[in-house]
Amino acid sequence: MAISLLDDSLTVEICYEDTDSEFEDNICIKFTEDCPREEKIFLADETNIYLTIQQARELADALINAASHSTLSSSGY
């Protein structure tokens, strides 16, 4: 799954790394930036963060919680 952010200059991909199945942290979040160096968030063109199942679930829950609050705030609740 790939998500484009920041006017398509930042791509976030989330995947299960089958080749790393023996490791506990085998869920990869890959950040790829296509912009001038002075606009980069990360130092490298590609940055990978590996998560455990529990960390991935916590991140997903945090995103859903933030999105729920954002929806509630914008709809006047």
N, C-alpha and C positions, 0 to 999 in steps of 0.2 A: 504494500500500500504506500503510495507516494502522495504527499501533500505539498503544494507550492505556496510559499508565504513571501511577504515583503516584495510585492510586485514581481513575483516569480524568480527573484534572485536567490532565494533560499528554498531548497527542497529537503523535506523530511521524509525518510522512508523507514517503515517499521516492519521487521520480519523476524521469523524464527530461523536461526542459523543451524541447519541440519548437520553441517560439518562440525559444529561445536556441541553436538548433542551430549557428549560426555561431561561437559562443563555445566555447572549450575546456572551461570549467567549466559544463556544462549539466545536471548532475545535482543536483537540489535536495533538501535535507533541510529540511523545514518543521516548526518547533516551534510549537504553538499551546497556550496556557495558559488554562484556565477556572477561575480561583481568585482569592481576594482578593489585592490588590496585595502585601501583606506576606508572602504565601506564594510569590510568583512567583520562578522561577529566572532568567528573562530580564526585562529592563525593559519590553519591548513585549509586546502580546498575541500577536503572531506574529513569529517570527524565522526568517529563511531563511539557510541556508548552502549555497553552491554549490561543488561538487566537480568535479574532472577525473575522467576514467575511472580513471586510476592511483590517485588519492586514494580514490575510491569502493571500488576493489578492496582497497587497503590497510586501509581501515576495515572492510570485510567480513571480511577475513582476521583482523584483530585481534579482532573480535567472535566469530568461529568459534573462534579459539584460546582466548579467555577462557572461552567456553561449554564447550569440551572440557576445560579444566582444572577448571572448576566441576563438571562431570559426574564426572570422575575423582575429585575430592576427596570428593564426596557419596556415591560408591559404594564408597569404601574402598580405591581403588587407590593 
